[in-house]
Amino acid sequence: MFGTLELVAVSEGYQTVSSMRPAELTECDDVVLLSRSRGGDVAAFGELVRRHQDAALRLAAVIGGSTEEAKDIVQDAFVSVHASLASYRGTGSVRSWMLRVVANHAKNHVRSQTRRRHRDDRHARLSTRPLEGADVLAERGLEREALIAALHRLSRDDREVLGSRFVAGLSEVECAEVFGVALGTVKSRTSRALGRLRYELESNETTEVRQ
């Protein structure tokens, strides 16, 4: 995702060479890495990115609806993370803080897509194309199981909470920190979303039997 050259390119003057070997960086916790990153250690920030980019990509794909666009979303989000290192106040984990930035970028991306489609619709007088959903993902070979199909028939809020928990692999605490809601809210949203997902799966099975 981020190589050293990319990090230097997005951060003017941010070219301090790490005094630690890569093996030593992998043993540091996230708070230490963030502290070193604030001091200009490119390798330390690179280790933070390496450590959390997979979860970031999954989260961006869940919210944005596209694995291809997720790469650009995460790239932009990590640039923002890098630019705002000083804003981390220690409330919640560094990972949750980084993923919250990713989630916000993904939501902004969805909103900008929606506005652009509405604008194009007004000018061209054509129906707006919906957000990439199950049928588009199927064409990309990403929609191969009934579970994924059912997930994409849910509302965006349901997809976000289930995707964050069971696709991106965030804990309930991390979900609460990323989305800025109470832990109890995450628990109740997850329970309701799982119920609706179960209904979609059962409905799909009934339809297949009738066919």
C-alpha positions in Angstrom: 0.0 0.0 0.0 2.5 2.6 1.2 6.1 2.4 0.3 8.8 4.6 1.8 8.9 6.7 -1.3 5.2 7.3 -1.3 5.3 8.4 2.4 8.1 10.9 1.6 6.1 12.1 -1.4 3.0 12.9 0.5 4.8 14.5 3.4 7.1 17.4 2.6 10.2 17.3 4.7 9.1 14.0 6.3 12.3 12.1 5.6 13.9 11.3 8.9 15.6 7.9 8.8 14.5 5.4 11.4 17.1 4.5 14.0 15.5 1.2 14.5 15.8 -1.9 12.4 12.6 -3.3 10.8 12.6 -6.3 13.1 12.6 -3.9 16.1 9.7 -1.9 14.7 7.5 -5.0 14.4 7.9 -5.5 18.2 6.7 -1.9 19.0 3.1 -1.3 20.0 1.0 1.1 18.0 1.4 4.0 20.4 5.2 3.8 20.2 5.0 3.7 16.4 2.7 6.6 16.3 4.9 8.6 18.6 7.9 7.9 16.5 5.9 8.8 13.4 5.2 12.2 14.9 8.9 12.7 15.2 9.5 12.0 11.5 10.2 8.3 11.5 9.0 7.1 8.0 9.7 3.5 8.8 7.6 3.6 11.9 4.6 5.0 10.0 5.2 2.4 7.3 4.9 -0.3 10.0 1.6 1.2 11.2 0.3 1.1 7.7 1.5 -2.4 7.1 -0.1 -3.6 10.3 -3.6 -2.2 9.7 -4.0 -1.8 5.9 -5.8 -5.2 5.4 -8.5 -4.2 7.9 -8.7 -0.8 6.4 -9.2 -2.2 2.9 -11.9 -4.5 4.0 -13.7 -1.7 5.9 -13.5 0.6 2.9 -14.8 -2.1 0.6 -17.7 -2.8 3.0 -18.7 0.9 3.2 -17.8 1.9 -0.3 -19.2 -1.2 -2.0 -16.2 -1.8 -4.2 -12.9 -3.5 -3.6 -11.3 -1.6 -6.4 -12.3 1.8 -5.1 -11.3 0.7 -1.6 -7.7 0.9 -2.6 -8.0 4.6 -3.5 -10.1 5.3 -0.4 -7.5 3.8 1.9 -4.6 5.5 0.2 -6.3 8.9 0.6 -7.3 8.0 4.2 -3.8 7.1 5.2 -2.5 10.3 3.7 -4.9 12.1 6.0 -3.9 9.9 9.0 -0.3 10.9 8.3 -1.2 14.6 8.1 -3.1 14.5 11.4 -0.9 12.4 13.6 -0.8 15.2 16.2 -4.6 14.9 16.6 -4.6 11.5 18.2 -5.4 12.1 21.9 -5.1 8.5 23.2 -8.9 7.9 23.5 -9.3 4.5 22.0 -6.7 2.5 20.2 -4.5 3.8 17.4 -6.0 1.1 15.2 -9.5 2.4 15.8 -8.4 6.0 15.3 -6.9 5.1 11.9 -9.9 3.0 10.9 -12.3 5.8 11.9 -10.5 8.1 9.3 -10.8 5.3 6.7 -14.6 5.0 7.5 -15.1 8.7 7.2 -13.3 8.8 3.8 -15.4 5.8 2.6 -18.6 7.5 3.6 -17.6 10.8 1.9 -16.7 8.8 -1.2 -20.2 7.2 -1.2 -21.8 10.6 -0.7 -19.8 12.2 -3.5 -20.7 9.3 -5.8 -24.4 9.8 -5.0 -24.2 13.5 -5.6 -22.4 13.0 -8.9 -24.9 10.5 -10.1 -27.8 12.8 -9.2 -26.1 15.7 -11.0 -25.6 13.5 -14.1 -29.2 12.5 -13.9 -30.4 16.1 -14.0 -28.3 16.9 -16.9 -28.9 13.8 -19.0 -32.4 13.1 -17.8 -31.6 9.5 -17.2 -32.2 7.3 -14.2 -29.4 7.4 -11.8 -27.3 4.2 -11.5 -27.6 2.8 -8.0 -24.6 2.2 -5.8 -22.6 -0.8 -6.7 -24.5 -3.7 -5.3 -24.8 -7.5 -5.5 -25.2 -7.7 -9.3 -22.1 -5.6 -10.0 -20.0 -7.5 -7.5 -21.2 -10.7 -9.1 -19.8 -9.6 -12.4 -16.4 -9.1 -10.7 -16.4 -12.6 -9.3 -16.8 -11.4 -5.8 -20.3 -12.5 -5.3 -20.2 -16.3 -5.1 -22.0 -17.3 -2.0 -25.6 -16.8 -0.8 -24.2 -15.2 2.4 -22.6 -12.3 0.5 -25.7 -11.9 -1.7 -27.9 -11.6 1.3 -25.5 -9.1 3.0 -25.8 -6.8 0.0 -29.6 -6.9 0.2 -29.5 -5.3 3.6 -29.5 -1.6 4.3 -26.3 0.3 4.4 -26.3 0.6 8.2 -26.7 -3.2 8.5 -24.0 -3.9 6.0 -21.6 -1.5 7.8 -22.0 -3.1 11.2 -21.9 -6.7 9.9 -19.2 -6.0 7.5 -17.1 -4.3 10.1 -17.6 -7.0 12.6 -17.3 -10.1 10.4 -15.6 -9.0 7.2 -13.1 -6.4 8.4 -12.7 -8.3 11.7 -13.3 -5.4 14.1 -14.2 -6.1 17.7 -17.4 -4.6 19.1 -15.3 -2.1 21.0 -13.4 -1.1 17.8 -16.7 -0.7 15.9 -18.0 1.6 18.7 -14.8 3.7 18.4 -14.7 3.7 14.6 -18.4 4.8 14.2 -18.5 7.0 17.3 -21.4 5.2 19.0 -21.9 3.5 22.4 -20.9 -0.2 22.8 -24.5 -1.1 23.5 -25.5 0.5 20.2 -23.1 -1.7 18.4 -24.4 -4.8 20.1 -28.1 -4.0 19.4 -27.4 -3.0 15.8 -25.4 -6.2 15.3 -28.2 -8.3 16.8 -30.9 -6.7 14.6 -28.7 -6.9 11.5 -28.0 -10.6 12.1 -31.7 -11.2 12.4 -32.4 -9.5 9.1 -29.5 -11.3 7.4 -30.9 -14.6 8.7 -34.3 -13.7 7.2 -32.7 -12.9 3.8 -30.9 -16.3 3.8 -34.0 -18.2 4.7 -36.1 -16.3 2.1 -33.5 -17.1 -0.6 -33.5 -20.8 0.4 -37.3 -20.9 0.1 -37.2 -19.3 -3.3 -34.6 -21.8 -4.6 -36.8 -24.7 -3.3 -39.8 -23.4 -5.2 -37.8 -23.0 -8.4 
